[in-house]
């Protein structure tokens, strides 16, 4: 992925519309990564003005797929870019523009609360599943260590019973 990312950065190095960059989350960029919720690597984020929080990019990671995505980037629909908004975008945004600041803040707060609650529940579930998986894996490993030697002996004994007796031929059941 890194070579494709670097190539993409070089392609858009002189662009006035697109900035391709990267941040070392283990070094001086740690605070930036924390601010934008970067937890795994590589994490790709994109920002369309006036968005200052960014969105996670979940598309393909090849150079071809990244180039295709970058071509679609540009200012998002907002009051400041109203003339560039499609009719559909205007129709989606208008109900929010018609709300008061208090209504918007209440909606933002309740929506964020729902997301935070869902994220917490998800995190608890993930922790529980991880603990179950680790417990199961430990029990399976112990069982294998306990039973493998006997299983090997059983297999050897079965092979011995299938082998012809010395100087004779193996007996076979006929159906």
N, C-alpha and C positions, 0 to 999 in steps of 0.2 A: 504494500500500500504506500509506503514512504516514497519510493521512486516516482509513482504516479502522482502523488500529492506535490512533490517537488517540481515535476514537469508541468503540472497545472499552474503552480505558482509562477513559474517562468513565463508561461503563456500569457498570464494576466498581469505580469509585473508592471507594465506601463498603463494599465487600464485606469480610467477615471471613474468607472462604475463598480468594479469588482476588486476586492482586496482578498488575497489568499494568504493566510498566515498560519502559524502554529505556535503553541505555547508549551513549554516544558513544565508540566504540573509537579514535578519533583524538585524543581529549582526555584528560580526567581518568579515563575508564573503561578506558584501554588495558590496565592490569594485570588488570582483571576479565575483559576479552575474552581475554587470553592464558591466564588461569587456566581458562577454560571452552572453549578451543579455537576461538574464533570467528575465522574466516579470511576469509569472504566476507560481503557485506552485501546485503540484510538477512538476518541469521541469527536464527531464532526458537528459543528454548530454553524448556522447561517443566520445572518441578520439582514432583514430588508427594512430600510428606513421607512417609517420612524421607529421601528422596533428596536428597543435597547436591551431586551432580555434574551433574544435569540431563540431559535428553535433547533431541536435535534434533527440531524440529517440521518435518515434510516435507509437511504437508497443504496444502489450498487457502489462498489468501491474501486472499480476499474477506471482507468483514465477516460475511456469512452463514456462511461456512465456519469462520471463527475463532470466532464465537459458539457454533456447534454443538460445536466442539472444547472450548471452555472449560467448557461445561456438563458435560462428562464428567470434568473434573479433580477431584481429591480425594485424600485420603491413600491411599498405596499400601498393599498388603498387607504387614504386618510383624508381628513379635512384639508390638509396642506397639498395633497396630490389629487384632489377631487376630479379635476379635468382628465386625469389619466385612468380613472376608475371605469370599469365596465358597468353596464346597466345592472347586471346581477350583483356586483360588488356594492354598488350604491344602494340597491334594495336591501342587502344584508346589513349594511352599516346604518342606514337611516333610522331604524327603530332605536338604536343606541344614542344617536345624535339627538333624538327627540326627548331623551330622558334628562332629568335634572342631575346635577352633580351628586346630590344626596342619593338618588336612585342608583346611579352608576356605582358609587362607592359601596352601597349596600349589596348590590349584585356582585361586584368584584369580591367583596369580603365573604359572602355566603358561598360563592363558587370556589374560592380559594380554600375555604374551610372544608367543603366537600372533597376537594382534591387531596388536601392534607390528611383527612380522615381515611380516605381510600388508600392513600400511600402508606399510612401507618398500619392499617389492617393487612395490606399486602406484605409489608416488611415483617410483621409478626408471623404471617403464614409462611413466608420464605424461610425464616429462622427455624420454625417448627419442622418444615419439610427437610431442611438441611440436617437438623438434629436427628430426624427419623432415618434419613439416608445414611448418615454416619454410623448410627447404631446398628442398622441392618447390615451395612457393609462389614462392621466389626464382628457381628455375630456370624455372618457367612464365612468370613476368613477363619474364625476360630473353629467353626464346624468343619471346614475343609481341612484345616491342619489336624484336627482330631480324627477324621474319618478317612482321609486319603491313604494312609498306610494300610489300613484294613481293606479298603477298596482295591488297592493294588494287589494285595494277597489273594483276594477273591478272584480277580481277573486272571492271575497266574494259575490258580487252582482250576478255574474253568478251562483255560487253555490246555492244562494237563489232562483233563477229562476228555477233551475233544481230540487230543493227539492219539495216534494208534499205539497200542501196547507194543512193547519191544518184540520184534519178530512177527507181529501180527498186523492185522488191519483194523482200522477203527470200525466200530459197529455203528450203523446208521438206522434210524427208525425210518420205515417206509410207510407211506400213506396210501 
